[in-house]
Amino acid sequence: MAILTSVEFPLLSLLLLLLPLGAVLTAVFPGREARWAALTTAVLALLVTLVIVGQFDTQQVGFQLVEKTPWMADLGIHYLLGVDGLSILFLPFTALLFIAVILASWNAIRTLPRLYFALLLVLECTIMGIFTALDTILFFLFWELTLLPLFFLISLWGNGANRRYAGVKYSLFMLAGGLPLLIGFVVLAMHNPGGMSFSYIDLLQGSRDYGVQVTVFFLLLLGFGVKIPLFPLHTWLPLVAQEGPATTVALLTGLKVGAYGLLRFALPLAPDAAREFQWVLVGLGMIGVLYGAVAALSQTSLRRMLAFSSLSHVGLVVLGIAAFSVQGVQGAVFQLLNFTLVAGGLFLITGFLHQRTGSTEVLSLGGVAKSMPLLASLFFFLGLAGIGMPATSGFPAEFLLIVSVLETHTGAGLVVLFVVVLGAAYFLNFFRKAFLGETRHDIIRDAPDLKPRELAVLLVLVLVVLVFGFYPQAILDVTETSSQYWVSLMLP
């Protein structure tokens, strides 16, 4: 793999250093200044990611802006960062979502606000590290460090009575998933033909025995499957969606780092095993697509409906990755980016609705569109984007995935087409019950519509959804070269 080394200025390290420094300042500043410190840091991080994207050459194969410094060199472990066409766009999209979450939480957090906003910046740093780390131990470090802020965000600022249980369950699931990841990375390093190395670039170039590949493939599939989540490892998701703060759930559903890990590590590092057990990926993807849609259809809670909808959509991403085609990879990356805007935006709106009504149960809603027309309209638009409505970013992403699945696994493709209809059914049915009809409760009748700050946050997300809906080539141009190289790794 070609490596375009080095940059005159370490932008990726600057990004990873800026966020924890901002977190420290946020924790130190009093009251309202802490919010401004967090917002300023997040905006600066977005600007840095845009500079990184501006320096990226879409025509080059391999990793760019690479930074390498010995860390534990005797063990083959280095501080190694870099981006390619599959990872670079996650940086600005992630930064944008965190800015939206900070603004959405501006006045909603009254308990320990400094700690809350500082934890958000720490979490953003770890997520950025996941997308830029090219040393598997460094990647694992960032992966595990996400647990600390997420545990406190769920446990301390959740809305449900069982929020602490949800935080503990989430953490235990992720810790259990981290163990097979670490074992898999160690096995890879020990069987690297050029000597022990945890460098992703070195591991890609080495060939391993089939038995080693099978072991690594299933270890990584299990580890990433907990985070994706794959059925039946998904049980933490509806619980956290119900009990946790909507802003945190927006991050969990919007940033599918588990699917990214599957695409980045599990398949290209064990290509022979991935081809042999392609049917496992297809089966898990089909189950997730169908189960998530059917479960969403029967939910009476908006939060749980969106959680199961997310499970269904990420199942389609797994099917696209399992197609081992350029269209499948590009569709998977496009859809993961789309989750940032759509799934994240829907949960932010759900949080706004909960703040006004105290509930997201369908029995407690009804007639929301009469008192909150802007909120209802934007929820409806993002929901349509989620089911792949033309002119939204959801359409090209879903279209690429469906085409890739139909070309490689026709039966699975037909299941996906059926689920597309189910997706429209559960979303429109829930919207009709919760947002339309007669207003049944005074609290909804008197509830205010979106405030200017909330409206601005959602309009930015909607604008990006429209831009990439009308001009998807902007994303496809960035991902094409790296997608072609990824597919070449999977070919026999």
LINQUIQUI-V114095 format. One record per backbone hydrogen bond with DSSP energy under -1.0 kcal/mol. NH is the residue of the N-H (numbers start at 1). CO is the residue of the C=O. E is the energy in kcal/mol with one decimal. If there is no record, write none. Layout:
# LINQUIQUI-V114095
{{NH CO E} {NH CO E}}
This chain:
# LINQUIQUI-V114095
{{4 63 -2.4} {5 3 -1.3} {11 9 -1.9} {14 10 -2.1} {15 11 -2.4} {16 12 -2.1} {17 13 -2.0} {18 14 -2.7} {19 15 -1.3} {21 17 -1.6} {22 18 -2.3} {23 19 -2.0} {24 20 -2.1} {25 21 -2.2} {26 22 -2.5} {27 23 -2.1} {28 24 -1.3} {29 25 -2.8} {33 30 -1.4} {36 32 -1.8} {37 33 -2.4} {38 34 -2.3} {39 35 -2.6} {40 36 -2.7} {41 37 -2.2} {42 38 -2.4} {43 39 -2.5} {44 40 -2.5} {45 41 -2.3} {46 42 -2.0} {47 43 -2.3} {48 44 -2.3} {49 45 -2.3} {50 46 -2.0} {51 47 -1.9} {52 48 -2.2} {53 49 -2.5} {54 50 -2.2} {55 51 -1.4} {56 53 -1.1} {60 57 -1.2} {64 83 -3.1} {67 81 -2.1} {69 79 -2.0} {71 77 -1.4} {72 77 -2.0} {75 72 -1.6} {76 73 -1.6} {77 72 -2.0} {79 69 -3.2} {80 78 -1.1} {81 67 -2.6} {82 132 -2.0} {83 64 -2.0} {87 84 -1.2} {88 84 -2.5} {90 87 -1.1} {91 88 -1.3} {93 89 -1.6} {94 90 -2.3} {95 91 -2.3} {96 92 -2.4} {97 93 -2.1} {98 94 -2.2} {99 95 -1.9} {100 96 -2.1} {101 97 -2.4} {102 98 -2.5} {103 99 -2.4} {104 100 -2.5} {105 101 -1.5} {106 103 -1.1} {109 105 -1.4} {116 112 -2.1} {117 113 -2.5} {118 114 -2.0} {119 115 -2.5} {120 116 -1.8} {121 117 -1.6} {122 118 -2.1} {123 119 -2.7} {124 120 -2.3} {125 121 -2.1} {126 122 -2.0} {127 123 -2.3} {128 124 -2.5} {129 125 -2.1} {130 126 -1.9} {131 127 -1.7} {133 129 -2.4} {134 80 -3.2} {136 198 -3.0} {139 135 -3.0} {140 136 -2.3} {141 137 -2.2} {142 138 -2.2} {143 139 -2.6} {144 140 -2.5} {145 141 -2.1} {147 144 -1.6} {150 146 -1.7} {151 147 -2.7} {152 148 -1.6} {153 149 -2.6} {154 150 -2.4} {155 151 -2.5} {156 152 -2.6} {157 153 -1.1} {159 243 -1.1} {160 243 -2.0} {163 160 -1.2} {166 162 -2.3} {167 163 -2.4} {168 164 -2.4} {169 165 -2.8} {170 166 -2.6} {171 167 -2.1} {172 168 -2.6} {173 169 -2.4} {174 170 -2.4} {175 171 -2.6} {176 172 -2.4} {177 173 -2.1} {178 174 -1.8} {179 175 -1.2} {181 177 -1.1} {182 178 -2.4} {183 179 -2.4} {184 180 -2.5} {185 181 -2.5} {186 182 -2.2} {187 183 -2.6} {188 184 -2.2} {189 185 -2.3} {190 186 -2.5} {191 187 -1.5} {192 189 -1.2} {195 192 -2.0} {198 76 -2.4} {200 134 -3.4} {203 199 -2.6} {204 200 -2.0} {205 201 -1.2} {206 202 -1.1} {213 209 -2.2} {214 210 -2.4} {215 211 -1.9} {216 212 -2.7} {217 213 -3.1} {218 214 -2.1} {219 215 -2.0} {220 216 -2.8} {221 217 -2.4} {222 218 -2.1} {223 219 -2.4} {224 220 -2.9} {225 221 -2.0} {226 222 -1.3} {228 224 -1.9} {230 225 -2.7} {233 230 -2.9} {237 234 -2.1} {240 236 -2.7} {241 237 -2.7} {242 238 -1.7} {243 239 -2.5} {244 240 -2.8} {249 245 -2.3} {250 246 -2.1} {251 247 -1.2} {252 248 -2.1} {253 249 -2.8} {254 250 -1.7} {255 251 -2.1} {257 255 -1.8} {260 256 -1.7} {261 257 -2.4} {262 258 -2.1} {263 259 -2.2} {264 260 -3.1} {265 261 -2.9} {266 261 -1.3} {267 262 -1.6} {269 265 -1.7} {270 267 -1.1} {274 270 -2.3} {275 271 -2.3} {276 272 -2.1} {277 273 -2.5} {278 275 -1.1} {281 277 -1.2} {282 278 -2.5} {283 279 -2.6} {284 280 -2.7} {285 281 -2.6} {286 282 -2.6} {287 283 -2.5} {288 284 -2.4} {289 285 -2.6} {290 286 -2.5} {291 287 -3.0} {292 288 -2.2} {293 289 -1.5} {294 290 -2.5} {295 291 -2.8} {296 292 -2.2} {297 293 -1.8} {299 296 -1.2} {302 360 -2.7} {305 301 -2.5} {306 302 -2.2} {307 303 -1.9} {308 304 -2.6} {309 305 -2.1} {310 306 -2.2} {311 307 -1.8} {312 308 -2.1} {313 309 -2.4} {314 310 -2.4} {315 311 -1.2} {316 312 -1.3} {317 313 -1.4} {318 314 -2.0} {319 315 -2.0} {320 316 -2.3} {321 317 -2.4} {322 318 -2.4} {324 321 -1.5} {329 325 -2.4} {330 326 -2.9} {331 327 -2.6} {332 328 -2.3} {333 329 -2.6} {334 330 -2.6} {335 331 -2.6} {336 332 -2.3} {337 333 -2.3} {338 334 -2.2} {339 335 -2.2} {340 336 -1.0} {342 338 -3.1} {344 339 -2.0} {345 341 -1.4} {346 342 -2.8} {347 343 -1.9} {348 344 -1.8} {349 345 -2.3} {350 346 -2.1} {351 347 -2.0} {352 348 -2.2} {353 349 -2.6} {354 350 -2.3} {355 351 -2.2} {356 352 -1.2} {357 353 -2.2} {358 354 -2.5} {362 300 -3.1} {364 361 -1.2} {365 362 -1.0} {366 434 -2.4} {367 436 -2.0} {369 435 -2.9} {370 367 -1.1} {372 368 -2.8} {376 372 -2.4} {377 373 -2.5} {378 374 -2.4} {379 375 -2.2} {380 376 -2.4} {381 377 -2.4} {382 378 -2.5} {383 379 -2.3} {384 380 -2.2} {385 381 -2.1} {386 382 -2.0} {387 383 -1.2} {388 385 -1.3} {389 384 -2.2} {392 389 -1.4} {395 392 -1.4} {397 393 -1.2} {398 394 -2.3} {399 395 -2.8} {400 396 -2.2} {401 397 -1.8} {402 398 -2.8} {403 399 -2.5} {404 400 -2.2} {405 401 -2.3} {406 402 -2.6} {407 403 -2.1} {408 404 -1.3} {409 405 -3.3} {413 409 -2.4} {414 410 -2.3} {415 411 -1.8} {416 412 -2.2} {417 413 -2.2} {418 414 -1.9} {419 415 -2.2} {420 416 -2.0} {421 417 -1.1} {422 418 -1.7} {423 419 -3.1} {424 420 -1.8} {425 421 -2.0} {426 422 -2.9} {427 423 -1.9} {428 424 -2.4} {429 425 -2.4} {430 426 -1.8} {431 427 -2.6} {432 428 -2.3} {433 429 -1.9} {434 430 -2.8} {435 431 -2.5} {445 441 -1.8} {446 442 -2.2} {455 451 -3.1} {456 452 -2.4} {457 453 -2.1} {458 454 -2.1} {459 455 -2.6} {460 456 -1.9} {461 457 -1.6} {462 458 -2.7} {463 459 -2.5} {464 460 -2.1} {465 461 -2.2} {466 462 -2.3} {467 463 -2.7} {468 464 -2.3} {470 466 -2.5} {471 467 -2.2} {474 471 -1.1} {475 472 -1.2} {476 472 -2.2} {477 473 -2.8} {479 475 -1.8} {480 476 -1.7} {483 479 -2.3} {484 480 -2.4} {485 481 -2.0} {486 482 -2.4} {487 483 -2.3} {488 484 -1.9} {489 485 -1.5}}
